Amino acid sequence: MALRLLNSAVLRQLASQLPKSAQVGSVAAVHTLDKIGKREIVGYGWNGTACYADRVDYPLPAVRFREPTNEINALRAKEQGDWKKLSTQEIKALYRASFCQTIAEVQAGSGEWKLHLGVSLLFCAAAIWVAVLMNIFVYDELPVTFDEEHQKAQLQRIIDLEINPVTGLTSKWDYENKKWKN
C-alpha cells in the first residue's frame, strides 16, 4: 500500500513538472516524453498515447513529426496571419514539420511483396532439389512389377479372377466377346 502511494506521489510530481501540453495522461505522458523529446503534443493519438505513426485510418498523430527549430517557429508565427501570404514552399515546410508522409505516400506500395515472393520461390526450388536428390540417392529403384509387361499380366489376372465385377475395373470387360465394353 505504501509503495502504491509512493508511486502515485512520484507520478504526480513528474506530471506537475511537465508542460501543460504534455499532460495527456499521468502514466502515458511520463513514459513517452523521453521518446518524443521537444516535439509538441497536439492531440490524443490513435492509441491514447503521445506517439507518432503514419496511418491512413488515423491521419492525425498525437505529436508533431519534427522538433521545432527557429525556422519552423517563424513559419508557425507567420501561419497565424493570412495564409495567402505564405508561399507554397513555406506551406510544404510547415506540413513536413508536422507529418513525415502524405496520405498518398502512405498508401503507395512498398514493393515488399517482391521479397516475399522471391523467398517463397527459393524455398520451392530448394524443396524440388531435395526431392530430386532424395530420388537419386535415398530411394531404391522401382520394383519390377512397375514394368509394362508385369502391369498387363496383373490386369489379365484381375480379369480372369473377375475381381469386383459390379463397379470395378472388370465391370467394363465383356467376358463373352473378350474385349472392353464401350
C-alpha positions in Angstrom: 0.0 0.0 0.0 2.8 2.4 0.9 4.6 1.5 -2.4 1.4 2.3 -4.4 1.1 5.7 -2.6 4.8 6.4 -3.2 4.4 5.6 -7.0 1.3 7.8 -7.3 3.1 10.7 -5.5 6.1 10.3 -7.8 3.9 10.3 -10.8 2.0 13.4 -9.7 5.3 15.2 -9.1 6.6 14.2 -12.5 3.3 15.2 -14.2 3.4 18.6 -12.4 6.8 19.3 -13.9 5.6 18.6 -17.4 4.3 21.4 -19.6 0.5 21.6 -19.8 0.5 20.4 -23.4 2.3 17.2 -22.4 -0.1 16.2 -19.6 -2.2 13.8 -21.7 -2.4 11.1 -19.1 -0.4 10.6 -15.9 1.5 7.4 -16.9 1.4 7.9 -20.7 3.0 11.3 -20.6 5.8 10.2 -18.3 6.7 7.2 -20.3 6.6 8.8 -23.8 8.1 12.2 -23.0 11.6 10.8 -23.1 10.9 9.3 -26.6 9.3 12.4 -28.2 11.9 14.9 -27.0 10.9 18.6 -27.5 8.2 17.8 -30.1 4.8 19.3 -29.4 1.9 17.1 -28.3 -1.1 18.2 -30.5 -3.7 15.6 -29.9 -4.9 12.4 -28.3 -3.2 9.8 -30.6 -4.6 6.7 -32.2 -4.0 4.6 -29.1 -4.3 7.2 -26.4 -0.5 7.8 -26.0 1.7 10.5 -27.3 3.3 8.7 -30.2 3.8 9.4 -33.9 2.6 6.9 -36.6 1.7 7.5 -40.2 -1.7 5.7 -40.6 -4.4 6.0 -43.2 -7.1 5.0 -40.8 -6.0 7.6 -38.2 -4.4 10.5 -40.2 -3.8 12.9 -37.2 -0.9 11.7 -34.9 -0.6 12.9 -31.3 2.8 14.6 -31.7 4.4 16.6 -34.5 7.0 14.8 -36.6 9.9 17.2 -36.1 11.2 19.1 -33.1 10.6 22.9 -33.6 13.5 24.9 -34.9 13.8 28.7 -35.3 12.7 28.4 -38.9 9.7 26.3 -38.1 8.7 28.6 -35.2 8.9 31.6 -37.5 6.7 29.9 -40.0 4.2 29.0 -37.3 4.1 32.6 -36.2 3.6 33.6 -39.9 0.9 30.9 -40.1 -1.2 32.7 -37.5 -1.8 35.5 -40.0 -3.1 35.4 -43.6 -2.4 32.1 -45.4 -2.3 33.9 -48.8 1.0 35.5 -47.8 2.6 32.0 -47.3 4.4 30.6 -50.3 4.0 27.0 -51.5 7.4 26.1 -50.1 6.6 27.5 -46.7 3.3 25.6 -46.6 5.2 22.4 -47.5 7.8 23.1 -44.9 5.0 23.5 -42.3 3.4 20.3 -43.4 6.7 18.3 -43.3 7.3 19.7 -39.8 4.1 18.1 -38.6 3.9 14.9 -40.8 6.5 12.6 -42.3 4.5 11.4 -45.2 1.5 12.5 -47.2 -1.6 10.2 -47.4 -0.6 9.3 -51.0 2.9 8.3 -49.8 1.5 6.2 -47.0 -0.9 4.4 -49.4 1.8 3.8 -52.0 3.0 0.2 -52.3 6.4 -0.6 -50.9 7.3 -3.5 -53.2 7.9 -5.7 -50.2 5.7 -8.4 -51.8 8.5 -9.0 -54.3 10.8 -10.0 -51.5 8.2 -12.4 -50.1 7.6 -13.9 -53.5 11.3 -14.3 -54.1 11.9 -16.0 -50.8 9.0 -18.4 -51.3 10.2 -19.3 -54.8 13.6 -20.0 -53.4 12.1 -22.4 -50.8 10.1 -24.1 -53.5 13.2 -24.5 -55.6 15.1 -25.9 -52.6 12.2 -28.4 -52.0 12.3 -29.6 -55.6 16.0 -30.1 -55.4 15.7 -32.0 -52.2 13.0 -34.3 -53.7 15.2 -34.9 -56.8 18.3 -35.7 -54.8 16.4 -38.0 -52.5 15.0 -39.8 -55.5 18.6 -40.3 -56.8 20.5 -41.1 -53.6 18.0 -42.3 -51.0 15.2 -44.3 -52.7 15.9 -47.7 -54.3 14.9 -48.4 -57.9 11.2 -49.2 -58.6 10.2 -52.9 -58.3 9.9 -55.0 -61.4 6.2 -55.1 -61.1 6.1 -51.5 -62.4 7.2 -52.7 -65.9 4.6 -52.6 -68.6 4.5 -56.4 -69.2 4.0 -57.0 -65.5 1.2 -54.5 -65.4 -0.5 -56.2 -68.4 -0.1 -59.6 -66.6 -1.7 -58.1 -63.4 -4.6 -56.7 -65.4 -5.2 -60.1 -67.1 -5.1 -61.8 -63.7 -7.8 -59.3 -62.4 -10.0 -60.1 -65.4 -9.5 -63.8 -65.1 -10.4 -63.8 -61.4 -13.4 -61.5 -62.1 -12.4 -59.2 -59.2 -15.1 -56.6 -58.4 -17.3 -57.2 -61.5 -20.2 -54.9 -60.4 -18.5 -51.5 -60.1 -14.8 -52.1 -60.5 -12.4 -52.4 -63.4 -13.8 -55.7 -64.6 -17.3 -54.3 -64.9 -16.1 -52.7 -68.1 -14.9 -56.0 -69.6 -17.2 -58.1 -71.8 -16.5 -61.7 -70.9 -18.4 -63.1 -73.8 -16.6 -61.2 -76.6 -13.3 -60.9 -74.7 -12.9 -57.2 -75.2 -13.6 -53.9 -73.4 -17.1 -52.5 -73.3 -17.8 -49.2 -75.0 
